[in-house]
Amino acid sequence: MDRILIVEDELEIAELEKDYLELSGYEVCIESNGRAGLENALNNDYSLILLDLMLPEMDGFEICKKIREQKDIPILMVSAKKDDIDKIRGLGLGADDYITKPFSPSELVARVKAHMNRYERLVGNEHKSNDIVEIRGLRIDKTARRVYVNGVEKPFTIKEFDLLTFLAENPNKVFSKEELFSEIWDTDMIGDIATVTVHIKKIREKIEVSTSNPQFIETIWGAGYRFKV
């Protein structure tokens, strides 16, 4: 059974999330303290982490950053804050999604299922021979899910890797933000297409010599993005 960790200090919200996720077949654990949540996340195996931003002792941003240093499982941030800067910061630290309170339990379950299904599909290919995409010093190992730039490995989150791979496998084609969001974050998900912009920025920081003059992913103003070969 897939296990989910909820790190949320509002017990009523945490219990509601737990009830709906358990009804959907998941095993759920709750932590109400930021530091305890981080310790639990690092020392136990979970399929997904539902992470509130405002927590006692340690906030969700710091927790997300520390989890990402050691684990690559999906992280969904939850917050009452609606500011884009918080979404951008959270996604920049490696979160896979950002849900703003209040939200419907059905939306929460739908997003959890979408992220977990996608992650399980990706890690289920371990026994295949390595599938490599290589372009001008950029090497994408699809099987091992590793990215190398001129022989140096660069750390990538799940969605950053998926987005880069999709663009690299569809070179010289222009994709709108909406098309990329639909492809990488699943067509039935509800979300903010600004997520795409944030992820493109983070990818460029890792693969481009100059982010102001990108050699791989270029912006086509008014249209979207294109991977150049």
N, C-alpha and C positions, 0 to 999 in steps of 0.2 A: 504494500500500500504506500502511495506517495505521501510524504510528510511535509507539512508546511509550518514554518515558524512565524508567528505574529508577534511583532515587537510594538506594543501599543500601551500607553499609560492610562487611557480612558477605558476602564474595565467594561462598561456597558457596550462600547463600540467593539472592543476585542471579542466579547462573548457573542455578539451578534454575528461578527465575521466568522467566528469559529463554528457557530451553529450551521450557517449556510454552507460553509466549506465541508463540514462533516456530512451534511446531507448529500453532498455531491461526491462522497466517497473518499475524502482525504482525512488523514490523521493530522491533528492540529495541536501545536504547543503554543502557549502564550507566555511572554515575558513583558513585564510592565516597567522595567528599569533598563536604561540604555546600556549601561556597562554589563549587566547580567545578560541582556539580549545578545551583545557581541560575543561574550564568552560562550553562550549556548550555540550560537551560529558557527563559531570556529571549531568547537569541540564535538559537534554532532553532525550527522548527515541529514540534510533536508533537500527536498526537490525544488523549493521556492521559499523566499523570505518576503513577508509583507511588513514593510518598515515605515513606522510613523516618523515624522521629522522632529517634532517637539517632544523630547523625552528627558526625564531626570537623569543627571550625572553625565550623560553623553548624548549629543543629538544625532539624528539620523544621517546627516551628512558625513560625520566622522565615522560612524558605524559602517556605512556603505563603502567608504574609502578603505577601511581596514579589512572588510570582508573581501573586496575585490583584489587585494594584495595576495590572497591565498585561495580564493574559490571563484568559480566561474558560473555558479548557478544563477537563475533569474532572481532579480531583486525588483520589487514593485514598491515605490515610495508612495506614502499616503500623507496628505496634509490638508489643513484648512486654508493654508496660504494659496492664493490664486495668482500671485505675482509671477510673471514669466521668468524673472531672475532666479527664483527658487527652482523652477522646473529646469532651467538651463544648467544651474549648478549641480542639481541632483543627477541629471542625465550625463553631465560632464564627468562626474565622479564614478560613473559606471552603472547607474541604475538603468533597468530595461524599460521602465514605464513609470508614469507619475499620475496618480489618481487624486483628484481634488474632492475634499469633503464639502457638502454631503454627497454621497453617491448611493445608487440603488444596490442592494445585495446581488441582484442578478447581473449587473454590470461588473461588479467585483469578481464574481464566479466566472463570468465569460472571459475576462482578461486573464485570470489565473490559469484557466484551462488552455487558452490560446498560447500563452508563454510556455507552459509546461509541455504541451504537445509538440511545439516547435523544438524545444530543447531536447526532448526525448528522441525526436526524429534525427536531430543532428548528432547526438552521441551514440546513436544506434548503428553507426557505420564503422565501428572500430576494426572490424575484421577484413575490410576491403583494402586492396592495395592502394597506396597513396595516390591521390589525384592532385596533380600540381598545375597551377596557373602561373606562368612566368613571363613578365613583361619588363624589359629595360631595367634590370636590377631589382625589380619587385617580384618576390616569390611568395605565392599563396599556396600553402599545403592544406588542401581542403579536408583531407582525411585526418590529419593531426590537428587541424584548426590552428595553424601557426602562420605568422606573417614575418617575412624577412626582407629587409631593405639593404641591398649591397652586402648580404651575408650576416647582417646584424638582426637578431630577432626583436620584434616590437610587440609589446603587450596589447591585446585587443579584447574588448568586451564581446559578448555574444552578438549583439546587434551591429556593432562596428564591423565585425568580421563578415557577417551576413551581407551588409550593405556594400562593403568593398568588393566582396566576391561576386555579387550580382552585377555590379557595374563593370568589373573587369571581364566577366564572361559575356557581356553585351556591349562590346566596345563601339565607339563612334555613333552611339544612339543616344538621343536626348530623352531623358525621363523627367517628368514633372515631379514636384514634391509629393503630390497626391498619389502618383503612380508608385513612387518608391515607398511611401508609407503603406500603401495597400499591399505591396509585394513583401516587404520585410516584417511589417507588424500585423499581417493577416487582414484579409478583406473585411471581416465582420467585426473588427475591433473599433472601438470608439477612442479617438485620441486627437492630439494636437500635431499638425504637420510641422510645427516648429521643431519637433523632435528630429526631423530629417536634417534640418539646417545645423543643429547642434552636433549630430553625429558626423556630418560631412566635415565640419570644422575640426573635430577631434581626429578624424582619419587623416586629414591633410597635415596636421601637426606631427603625425607619426611617419608619413611616407614621402612628404614633399621636402625638397631642399629649401624652397621658399614658398610659404603659404600665400604670399601676395602675388606670386607668379607660378601657379601650380602646373606641373608637367603631366600629371595623371588625371586628376578630376577637375574639370573646368566648369565654371558657372556660365550658363547660357541665359543672359538676363531676360526675364519675362517668360522663360520657357522651362528651365530646370537645370539639370546637370548632365555632363557627358564625360565618359572615360575615354581619354585619347590614347591611340596606339600608333 
